[in-house]
Amino acid sequence: MSKLVNKLYQNNTIIFKVILFIITTVAIVYLFPKGGQFKYDFDNGQLWKYDNLYAPFDFAIQKSEEEITAEKKQIEANSKLYFTYNSSVVHQVKNNFERRVNSLPVSDSLTARQKSNFIRKGLNIIDKVYKVGFLEVVSQDKVVNKDEFVSIRVDNEVKDIPFKNLFNSNDVLKIITQNLDENFEVYGTKQIFTILTEVIKPNTRYDADFTEKVIANEINNISYTKGKVSAGELIILKGDIVGGKKLAILSSLKSESESKIWTESNYNWIILGYTILVALALLMLLLFLKKNRLDIYNNNNKVTFIFFNVFSMIFIQTLVIKYNSDYLYVVPLSVLPIILKTFFDARLGLFTHVLTVLLLGYVVPNSFEFIYLHIIAGIVTILSVSDLYKRASLFISVAQITGIYMITYFAFSIIKEGNASQINLDYFMLFAANGLLSFLAVILIYMYEKIFGLVSDVTLLELSNTNSKLLRELNEKAPGTFQHSMQVANLAEAAANEIGANSMLVRTGALYHDVGKMINPMYFTENQTTGVNPHHELSPRDSAKIITDHVIKGVEIAKKYNLPDRIIDFIRTHHGTSTAYYFYRKEKELNIDTEVDIKKFQYKGPNPFSKETAILMMCDAAEAASKSLKKPTAQSISDLIDKIVDKQMADNQFLNADITFKEIEIIKKVIKKKLLNIYHLRVEYPE
C-alpha cells in the first residue's frame, strides 16, 4: 500500500493532468448540440462540390423560416376583423323607450293616441338603427379602410358586411332626425327626440379575443412543407449552384437525415465520436505544450489556466447560440489569443485559438464561414496585439481586428449573394460590439493575475517603477546595491532584446534580484562607502553565510511584499549553485591540513531554468566583476566576460535553461559592448 501511495505522490502532476483532461473533454462534449451531423457541407450560392446527389429516402420539402414567417404575416394582414352584435341591447332599448313614453302624462298637449303614434314611430327608428349595428366608440378606429369587409357575429351566425355600413353616433343622430314626422306637434317631436337619444346605445363591439383565436387557428393550420421528394430522385448535380429550390431540398434532407441519425440507438455512438474528436484536440494542445513549452506543461496551474480559458470560450459561444444565434459574432473570441499571448507567447496563443475555433465548428451554423472569420481574426490579433501597457496599442489592435471581421464578412456576403445589395448591415454592428467587448481582456488579465498568480507586461511595468515602495527602500538602505541592480537591469534588457527573450521580465527581475542585501548592506562591497570592511572581523565561513544568505533573505522580503513568483525566480536563481569562491579559498588557506566542505560556501540554488534567468546570472556576475578592473580596456573587459561566463558554463549553471551556445555568445557580445561604453574614458578637460 505504501508503494502505491509513493507512486501516486511521485506522479501526482500527471494524474492531475489526466483528471483535468477528462473533465474538460466531458464538459465540452456536454455543451455540443444533441443532433447528428449531416455529411455534406453546403451554403447558398456555393458550388455543389460532391458527386450527383440522389434522395436516399422519401422526405418532405420543408418551408424555410422566412417563408413561414411571411405566411403568418400574410394571414394576420388579410384576416377579417370580427365584431359581436348584441341582440339583447336592442330588446332593452325598445323596452326602455316604451316605458319612458308610457310614463309621460296624458294631457291636452299629449293625448293617448299621440303616445301610441310616438311608440310606433320610435320603434321604427330603433329598428333602422339596429338593422346593421350601432358601433361603440372604442371600436370605430379598428379599421382604416372603411370599404373593408368585416365579420359580424349575431348569435351563432356570421355575416360579412362593409365596415362603413355600421352606424356610429353621428349616423344614429341623422336617422333619428330624418325619420321624425314633421307633422307632429312641436312638443311631441322634441319629447321623442330626447327619449330616443337617451335610450339608444351601441350594441356592436370589436371582438379581439375571437379575432385572435381565428388568426391563431389559421396559423396553426399552416403547412410546413411544400412538396415531396421520392427516394432515388435526383436532387442536385455536381457543379450546380446551391440556391432556390435546390437549397430548400438540401436543407430539408439535412434536417431529416440528422433526425434519423440522432436516435436512441445511435446516441452512444455519436457521443463516442464527439468525445474522440474533442479529446484529440485537447491532446494536441497537451502535446504541443510538452514538446514546445515544457515549463508550462510541468506547471499544472498554467495548464489549468489554458484549459479553463478554452472551455470558457466554448461555453459562452454555445450559450449565445442556444438563446439567439443571431448574436453569433458578438462573442469576442479574440480575447483568448490576447490573454494567452500576454501571459505566455504568440505561438501558444494562436495554436490554442485555432483548436478552440475548430471545436466550435461543431456548434455553430455556417461552420466554414465561422472558422475562417475567427482564424483570420486570431492571426491578426497575434500579429497586432503587443505592449498592452501602452494605452493606444490595444485600441489600434482592436480596431484592426474589427476591420478584418467586417472585410471578411463582406467578402463572404458578396460570394453568396452575387452582389453587395443583400449585405446584412446588422452584422457590422455585431462586429463593432465584438470589438468593444474585446477590451474585457484588460479586466480578465488583472483577474487572472490574482487568481492564477500569473504576471503580465502591465504588472511588470508597474513593478519596474523605481519609485515603488520596495525599490525605494532598497535605494535608502543599500544605495550601492540599488545602483548595481540598475546597471544589471540595463545590461540584461539589452541582451534579452538581442536574443528575443522577454526584456520586460528580465529587467524587472534584475531590479529586485539583490533585495536581500537590505538586511546586512554593509557586508557587501558596493555599499562600503567608508572603507571599513566588517568581514575582517568574521571567519570566512561566517562571511560566506552572510553573503549566500542574501538570496534566502531576498526571497523572504519578496514574499512579504507580494512579488509574483516569476520575479522571485530571479532572486532564487541569480547565483544558481555557484560558490562564494573568495571566502572558500580564504578558509582553505586557514585550514591547510583540514578538508574544507565546499557546500558550506555554495548558494542553495536552483540553477537558472529559463533564458531570462540565465541572462541575469551572466549580467550580474559580469557587472560586479567589472568593478574590480583597475584599467578597464576593451581587451580586459572581453577577457573578464569570457572567463566568467565560461566558468558558469563549466559549472553546469545553464544546464536547465532553454538557451543555446549561439545565444550565450550573443549575450557576451552585448555585455562587452555595454560595459565598454560604461567605462569609456572621456577626454581630459584643460584646467
Long-range contacts (C-beta under 8 A, 24 or more apart in sequence): 13-298, 13-300, 16-300, 17-286, 17-300, 17-303, 20-300, 20-303, 20-304, 20-307, 21-279, 21-282, 21-283, 21-286, 21-307, 24-282, 24-307, 24-310, 24-311, 25-275, 25-278, 25-279, 25-282, 26-275, 27-311, 27-315, 28-278, 28-311, 28-314, 28-359, 29-271, 29-274, 29-275, 29-278, 31-314, 31-315, 31-318, 31-363, 32-274, 32-318, 32-362, 32-363, 33-362, 33-363, 34-262, 35-258, 35-259, 35-261, 35-262, 36-257, 36-258, 36-259, 36-260, 36-261, 36-262, 36-266, 36-270, 37-258, 37-261, 37-362, 38-253, 38-254, 38-257, 38-258, 39-257, 40-250, 40-254, 41-367, 41-368, 42-242, 42-247, 42-250, 43-242, 43-366, 43-368, 43-369, 43-416, 44-242, 44-243, 44-247, 44-416, 45-241, 45-242, 45-243, 45-415, 45-416, 45-417, 45-418, 46-241, 46-242, 46-415, 46-416, 47-239, 47-240, 47-241, 47-242, 48-236, 48-237, 48-238, 48-239, 48-240, 48-241, 48-242, 49-238, 50-238, 51-238, 52-234, 52-236, 52-237, 52-238, 53-234, 53-235, 53-236, 53-250, 54-232, 54-233, 54-234, 54-235, 55-229, 55-230, 55-231, 55-232, 55-233, 55-234, 55-235, 55-253, 56-231, 56-257, 57-231, 57-256, 58-228, 58-229, 58-230, 58-231, 59-228, 59-229, 59-252, 59-253, 59-256, 60-225, 60-227, 60-228, 60-229, 60-252, 61-225, 61-226, 61-227, 61-228, 61-229, 61-245, 61-248, 61-249, 61-252, 62-224, 62-225, 62-226, 62-248, 62-251, 62-252, 62-255, 63-223, 63-224, 63-225, 63-226, 63-248, 64-248, 64-251, 67-226, 68-222, 68-224, 71-222, 72-219, 72-222, 75-215, 75-218, 75-219, 75-222, 76-215, 79-211, 79-214, 79-215, 79-218, 80-149, 80-150, 80-151, 80-160, 80-211, 80-214, 81-142, 81-143, 81-150, 81-151, 81-206, 81-211, 82-150, 82-151, 82-152, 82-153, 82-158, 82-206, 82-207, 82-210, 82-211, 82-214, 83-133, 83-135, 83-139, 83-150, 83-151, 83-152, 83-153, 83-166, 83-204, 83-205, 83-206, 83-207, 84-152, 84-153, 84-204, 84-205, 84-207, 84-210, 85-133, 85-152, 85-153, 85-154, 85-203, 85-204, 86-203, 86-204, 86-205, 87-154, 87-155, 87-203, 89-130, 89-201, 89-202, 89-203, 90-126, 90-130, 90-203, 93-126, 93-130, 93-199, 93-200, 93-201, 93-203, 94-123, 94-126, 96-199, 97-122, 97-123, 97-126, 97-195, 97-196, 97-199, 98-123, 100-195, 100-198, 100-199, 101-192, 101-195, 104-191, 109-185, 109-187, 109-188, 110-187, 110-188, 110-191, 114-184, 114-185, 114-188, 117-184, 118-188, 118-191, 118-192, 121-179, 121-180, 121-181, 121-192, 122-192, 122-195, 122-196, 124-179, 125-175, 125-176, 125-179, 125-180, 125-196, 126-196, 126-200, 128-175, 128-179, 129-167, 129-172, 129-175, 129-176, 129-200, 130-203, 132-161, 132-165, 132-166, 132-167, 133-166, 133-167, 133-203, 133-204, 134-166, 134-167, 134-168, 134-172, 134-200, 134-201, 134-202, 134-203, 134-204, 135-166, 135-167, 135-168, 135-202, 135-204, 135-205, 136-202, 136-204, 136-205, 137-168, 137-169, 137-202, 138-205, 138-206, 139-204, 139-205, 139-206, 140-168, 142-206, 152-204, 153-207, 153-210, 166-204, 172-200, 173-197, 176-200, 229-253, 274-362, 277-362, 278-359, 281-355, 281-358, 281-359, 282-307, 282-310, 282-355, 284-355, 285-310, 285-351, 285-352, 285-355, 288-348, 288-351, 289-348, 292-347, 292-348, 293-344, 293-345, 293-348, 294-658, 295-609, 295-610, 295-658, 296-344, 296-348, 301-452, 301-453, 302-344, 302-452, 302-454, 304-452, 305-343, 305-448, 305-452, 305-454, 306-340, 306-348, 306-352, 309-336, 309-339, 309-340, 309-352, 310-336, 310-352, 310-355, 310-356, 310-359, 313-356, 313-360, 314-356, 314-359, 314-360, 314-363, 317-360, 317-363, 317-364, 318-360, 318-363, 321-363, 321-364, 321-365, 325-364, 325-365, 326-426, 327-430, 328-364, 328-365, 328-370, 328-430, 329-373, 329-405, 329-409, 329-427, 329-430, 329-431, 329-434, 330-430, 330-433, 330-434, 330-437, 331-434, 331-437, 332-434, 332-435, 332-437, 332-438, 332-440, 332-441, 333-357, 333-360, 333-374, 333-377, 333-378, 334-374, 334-377, 334-378, 334-381, 334-401, 334-434, 334-438, 335-437, 335-438, 335-440, 335-441, 335-444, 336-378, 337-378, 337-381, 337-382, 337-385, 338-381, 338-385, 338-388, 338-438, 338-441, 339-441, 339-444, 339-445, 339-448, 341-381, 341-382, 341-385, 342-388, 342-441, 342-445, 342-456, 342-457, 343-445, 343-448, 343-454, 343-455, 343-456, 346-382, 349-381, 349-382, 350-378, 350-379, 350-382, 353-378, 353-381, 353-382, 354-378, 369-412, 372-408, 372-412, 373-405, 373-408, 373-409, 373-412, 376-404, 376-408, 377-401, 377-404, 377-405, 377-408, 380-404, 387-457, 388-441, 388-442, 388-445, 388-456, 388-457, 388-458, 389-457, 389-458, 389-461, 394-439, 394-441, 394-442, 398-435, 398-436, 398-438, 398-439, 399-435, 401-435, 401-438, 402-431, 402-432, 402-434, 402-435, 405-431, 405-434, 405-435, 406-431, 449-564, 453-564, 453-565, 454-564, 455-505, 455-564, 455-565, 455-566, 455-567, 457-504, 459-564, 460-504, 460-505, 460-507, 460-508, 461-504, 463-508, 463-511, 463-512, 463-563, 463-564, 463-567, 464-489, 464-504, 464-507, 464-508, 464-511, 466-511, 469-561, 470-512, 470-515, 470-557, 470-561, 470-563, 471-511, 471-512, 473-518, 474-514, 474-515, 474-517, 474-518, 477-518, 477-521, 478-514, 478-517, 478-518, 478-521, 478-524, 478-526, 478-527, 479-527, 480-521, 480-524, 480-525, 480-526, 480-527, 480-528, 480-529, 481-514, 481-517, 481-518, 481-521, 481-524, 481-526, 481-527, 483-526, 484-514, 484-526, 484-623, 484-624, 485-510, 485-511, 485-512, 485-513, 485-514, 486-511, 487-623, 487-678, 488-513, 488-616, 488-619, 488-620, 488-623, 490-674, 491-619, 491-622, 491-623, 491-670, 491-671, 491-674, 491-675, 492-612, 492-615, 492-616, 492-619, 494-670, 494-674, 495-615, 495-618, 495-619, 495-666, 495-667, 495-670, 495-671, 496-611, 496-612, 496-615, 498-666, 498-667, 498-670, 499-611, 499-615, 499-659, 499-663, 499-666, 499-667, 501-611, 501-612, 501-615, 502-612, 505-566, 505-612, 506-570, 506-612, 506-615, 506-616, 508-567, 509-566, 509-567, 509-569, 509-570, 509-571, 509-612, 509-613, 509-616, 510-570, 510-616, 510-619, 510-620, 512-554, 512-558, 512-563, 512-567, 512-570, 512-571, 513-554, 513-570, 513-571, 513-574, 513-616, 513-620, 514-550, 514-554, 514-574, 515-554, 515-557, 515-558, 515-571, 516-549, 516-550, 516-551, 516-552, 516-553, 516-554, 516-555, 516-556, 516-557, 516-571, 517-550, 517-553, 517-554, 518-553, 518-557, 519-549, 519-550, 519-553, 519-557, 520-546, 520-550, 523-547, 524-550, 525-627, 526-624, 526-627, 539-587, 540-583, 540-584, 540-586, 540-587, 540-590, 540-601, 541-583, 541-587, 541-600, 541-601, 543-580, 543-583, 544-580, 544-583, 544-584, 544-587, 544-600, 544-601, 545-600, 547-580, 547-583, 548-575, 548-580, 548-601, 548-602, 548-603, 548-604, 551-575, 551-603, 551-604, 552-604, 569-609, 569-610, 569-613, 570-612, 570-613, 570-616, 572-605, 572-606, 573-605, 573-606, 573-607, 573-608, 573-609, 573-613, 573-616, 573-617, 574-608, 574-613, 574-616, 574-617, 574-620, 575-603, 575-617, 575-620, 576-603, 576-605, 576-606, 576-607, 576-608, 576-617, 576-648, 576-651, 576-653, 577-602, 577-603, 577-604, 577-605, 577-606, 577-607, 577-651, 577-653, 578-602, 578-603, 578-648, 578-651, 578-653, 579-603, 606-656, 607-652, 607-653, 607-654, 607-655, 607-656, 607-657, 608-653, 608-654, 608-656, 608-657, 609-656, 609-657, 610-657, 610-658, 611-657, 611-658, 611-659, 611-663, 613-657, 614-653, 614-654, 614-657, 614-659, 614-664, 615-667, 617-648, 617-653, 617-654, 618-644, 618-645, 618-648, 618-664, 618-667, 618-668, 618-671, 619-667, 619-671, 621-645, 621-648, 622-671, 622-675, 623-675, 626-675, 626-678, 626-679, 629-679, 632-675, 632-676, 632-679, 634-672, 634-676, 637-672, 637-675, 637-676, 637-679, 638-672, 641-668, 641-671, 641-672, 641-675, 642-668
